[in-house]
């Protein structure tokens, strides 16, 4: 039996409906191809990936009762309770430009993003990161998901930001969605 294929699916809370529809098509297709989405349990983009991937999910919460979710339901992992949280927090700190000025809750969001890219053991990187987040420069994004994108770049993981139409078109071509 082959090991699972992972991808990261994350992004902003207020993604437009047309982007959520694109995410649904992409995540559904990738789930059919036995990919497992790693995400962070946020509303909007994260939820679109999670709902569309069916049972093929690995959801990392920054803490229990995040958006009404808990690690008690068996479908989510509380990142703060994982054995290697200190290591994930360190990785987040060196990949986040604003780390020193952040409040603890913000740091928890960025640390959980490390797990969404590198997995439970922090040594099983996703094959690709798909996001919907406002760009910052050529290859980075603004906000909470900047850490996930930075970690992905550091591991040479391809990043597709659906905010950019060329990334959306290329990703749909790769996964075999033709409009």
WOVEN-V11533 format. One record per pair of residues at least 24 apart in sequence whose ideal C-beta (glycine too) atoms are under 8 Angstrom apart, sorted by the first residue. I is the first residue (numbers start at 1). J is the second residue. Records with the same first field share a line. If there is no record, write none. Layout:
I = J + J
//
This chain:
4 = 34 + 35 + 36
5 = 33 + 34 + 35 + 36 + 127
6 = 35 + 36 + 37 + 38 + 58 + 119 + 124 + 125 + 126 + 127
7 = 35 + 36 + 37 + 38 + 126 + 127 + 128 + 129 + 130
8 = 37 + 38 + 39 + 116 + 117 + 126 + 128 + 129 + 130 + 131 + 148 + 152 + 157
9 = 37 + 38 + 39 + 45 + 46 + 48 + 49 + 50 + 53 + 130 + 131
10 = 39 + 40 + 42 + 45 + 46 + 49 + 113 + 116 + 129 + 130 + 131 + 133 + 145 + 148
11 = 44 + 45 + 46 + 131 + 132 + 133 + 145 + 162
12 = 44 + 45 + 132 + 133 + 134 + 143 + 145
13 = 42 + 43 + 44 + 45
14 = 44
15 = 44 + 45 + 48 + 132
19 = 45 + 48 + 132 + 162
20 = 44 + 45 + 48
22 = 162 + 168 + 172
23 = 48 + 49 + 52 + 130 + 132 + 162
24 = 48 + 51 + 52
25 = 52 + 172 + 177
26 = 52 + 130 + 171 + 172 + 175 + 177
27 = 52 + 53
28 = 52 + 53
29 = 175 + 176 + 177
30 = 56 + 175
31 = 56
33 = 175
35 = 127
38 = 115 + 116 + 117 + 119 + 126
39 = 116
40 = 109 + 112 + 113 + 116
41 = 66 + 67 + 69 + 76
42 = 67 + 144
43 = 67
45 = 131 + 132 + 133
49 = 130
58 = 119 + 120
60 = 112 + 115 + 116
61 = 112
62 = 105 + 108 + 109 + 111 + 112
63 = 108
77 = 115 + 120
79 = 108 + 111 + 112 + 115
80 = 108
82 = 115 + 120
84 = 121 + 122
85 = 111
87 = 122
88 = 112 + 114 + 115 + 118 + 122
89 = 114
91 = 118 + 122 + 151
92 = 147 + 151
95 = 147 + 150 + 151 + 154
96 = 146 + 147 + 150
97 = 146
106 = 144
109 = 144
110 = 144 + 147
113 = 144 + 145 + 147 + 148 + 151
114 = 147 + 148 + 151
116 = 148
117 = 148 + 151 + 152 + 155 + 157
118 = 151 + 155
125 = 152 + 155 + 157
126 = 152 + 157
127 = 157 + 158
128 = 157 + 158 + 159 + 160
129 = 157 + 158 + 159 + 160
130 = 159 + 160 + 162 + 171
131 = 159 + 160 + 161 + 162 + 163
132 = 161 + 162 + 163
133 = 161 + 163
134 = 163
135 = 161 + 163 + 164
//
